[in-house]
Amino acid sequence: MSGWIQILLDFIWVSAGLALVAFSLGLILGELKIVNIAQGDLMMVGAYSMYSLRELPFLLALFITFVFGLLLGFVLERGVLRWVYDKGFMATLLATWGVGIVLEQGVATIFTVSQRGVDPPLKDLVTIGAIVYPEYRIMVAAGIVVLLAILLILVYRTSIGLRLRASIDNVEMASVLGISPQRTFAMVFSVATALAVLAGALIAPTIAINPTLGLSFLAPAFFAVLVSKQGSLAGPVVGAIAVELVFTLLQAYLNITVAESILFGLLALFIVLKPQGISWSWKTAREKAS
């Protein structure tokens, strides 16, 4: 029983971080219609930002890192992506790939490729049955859940979210109604970048920081987005939980290499068989049930 409690706690912790990254990817793919290969590298930037600010109080460093993520996203969108929106899928793919390489090489030049570390602000252990678990991971997972809930409420229950969803559904019609596509694109990419940077900052105290740390999150996050209905913003969150659940169950019985191979094989097969994804809407589920 204690082993399964440990697995459950790890599942909650990893799912929370993955859901935050998947939500940010879903924002970019849904609104800008581009695949951001650099999303994992943006996580890495967040981790290194926390390392650079490690002498400051943790919450202050986290706030500065988030603001830096907003500014970085705005600069990348205005300086790079705005010029390739109308150039097609391959151009945007190569542009974000190039951004990722620049970020990786820049960080490697400044910090070298040696692993770095950040001390967690909470070092106590929480006892759950026969298991002791880091308090920091529990608090961060809870914080991410609250943050995602707030973001989804903003998306589905506010006028800002209505404008965002309108431009996702039909950017031309939204522009006719007075919603500026350029302003919306800049805002969405800036927020999505800041969320990815924040995810990297939050996991920084739990991992060895190196220039390629975001790659392990990138593929699962993309699959989480792809298994959800295109344009859905809640779907990537549920998709992240589903992807991590399958991986956790596989990893409980198989070694990590075999588990990853089977997971990605199953996800690739799912996308081939159901390329339109799944609508994770409770309303849709009720309508199908009736």
Residue pairs with C-beta under 8 A, 6 or more apart in sequence:
1 129
1 130
2 129
2 130
2 131
5 128
5 129
5 130
5 131
6 131
6 133
7 248
7 252
9 128
9 131
9 133
9 137
9 138
10 248
11 244
11 245
11 248
12 141
13 137
13 138
13 140
13 141
14 244
14 248
15 240
15 241
15 244
15 245
16 140
16 141
16 144
16 145
17 140
17 141
17 144
17 199
17 202
17 203
17 217
18 217
18 220
18 221
18 224
18 240
18 243
18 244
19 144
19 148
19 224
19 236
19 237
19 240
19 241
20 144
20 147
20 148
20 195
20 198
20 199
20 202
21 39
21 43
21 195
21 196
21 199
21 217
21 218
21 221
21 240
22 220
22 221
22 224
22 225
22 236
22 237
22 239
22 240
23 148
23 151
23 195
23 233
23 236
23 237
23 240
24 39
24 191
24 192
24 193
24 195
24 196
24 199
25 36
25 39
25 192
25 196
25 221
25 222
25 224
25 225
25 236
26 225
26 228
26 232
26 233
26 235
26 236
27 188
27 191
27 192
27 195
27 233
28 34
28 36
28 39
28 188
28 189
28 192
29 35
29 36
29 225
29 230
30 168
30 230
30 231
30 232
30 233
31 164
31 167
31 168
31 184
31 185
31 188
32 81
32 85
32 92
32 185
32 188
32 189
34 81
34 85
34 89
34 92
34 93
34 96
35 89
35 92
35 93
35 96
35 222
36 96
36 192
37 93
37 96
37 97
37 99
37 100
37 218
38 76
38 96
38 97
38 99
38 100
38 103
39 196
39 214
39 218
39 221
40 100
40 213
40 214
40 215
40 216
40 217
40 218
40 221
41 99
41 100
41 103
41 104
41 214
42 69
42 72
42 103
42 193
42 196
42 197
42 200
42 214
43 196
43 197
43 199
43 200
43 203
43 213
43 214
43 217
44 103
44 104
44 107
44 200
44 209
44 210
44 211
44 212
44 213
44 214
45 69
45 72
45 103
45 107
45 197
45 200
46 65
46 69
46 196
46 197
46 198
46 199
46 200
46 201
46 202
46 204
47 118
47 200
47 201
47 203
47 204
47 207
47 209
47 213
48 107
48 111
48 116
48 209
49 61
49 64
49 65
49 68
49 197
49 200
49 201
50 61
50 62
50 65
50 118
50 200
50 201
50 204
50 205
51 111
51 116
51 117
51 118
51 204
51 209
53 60
53 61
53 64
53 65
54 61
54 118
54 119
56 64
58 121
59 121
61 201
62 198
62 201
62 202
65 197
65 198
65 201
66 194
66 197
66 198
66 201
67 194
68 197
69 193
69 194
69 195
69 196
69 197
69 198
70 190
70 191
70 193
70 194
71 190
72 193
72 194
72 197
73 189
73 190
73 191
73 192
73 193
73 194
74 186
74 189
74 190
76 99
76 189
76 193
77 185
77 186
77 189
77 190
78 186
80 95
80 99
81 92
81 95
81 96
81 185
81 189
82 182
82 185
82 186
84 91
84 92
84 95
85 92
85 185
104 211
104 212
107 211
108 211
111 211
113 210
113 211
114 210
115 208
115 209
115 210
116 208
116 209
116 210
117 205
117 208
117 209
118 204
118 205
118 209
119 205
120 134
120 136
120 205
120 206
121 136
121 205
122 134
122 135
122 136
122 139
123 134
123 135
123 136
124 135
125 132
125 133
125 134
125 135
126 132
126 133
126 134
126 135
126 138
134 206
136 205
136 206
137 206
140 202
140 203
143 202
144 202
148 237
152 233
152 234
152 237
154 160
154 161
155 161
155 164
155 165
155 233
155 234
156 165
156 233
156 234
163 174
163 179
163 184
164 184
164 188
165 233
166 173
166 174
166 177
166 179
167 174
167 175
167 179
167 181
167 184
168 231
169 231
171 181
174 181
174 184
175 181
199 217
200 213
200 214
207 213
219 264
220 240
220 243
220 244
220 247
221 236
221 240
223 239
223 243
223 264
223 267
223 271
224 236
224 239
224 240
224 242
224 243
225 235
225 236
225 239
226 239
226 267
226 271
226 277
227 235
227 239
227 242
227 243
227 267
227 270
227 271
227 277
227 278
228 234
228 235
228 236
228 238
228 239
228 277
228 278
228 279
228 280
229 235
229 276
229 277
229 278
229 279
229 280
230 276
230 277
232 277
232 279
232 280
232 281
234 280
234 281
235 277
235 278
235 279
235 280
238 280
239 278
239 280
243 263
243 267
246 263
246 266
247 259
247 260
247 263
250 258
250 259
250 262
250 263
251 259
254 262
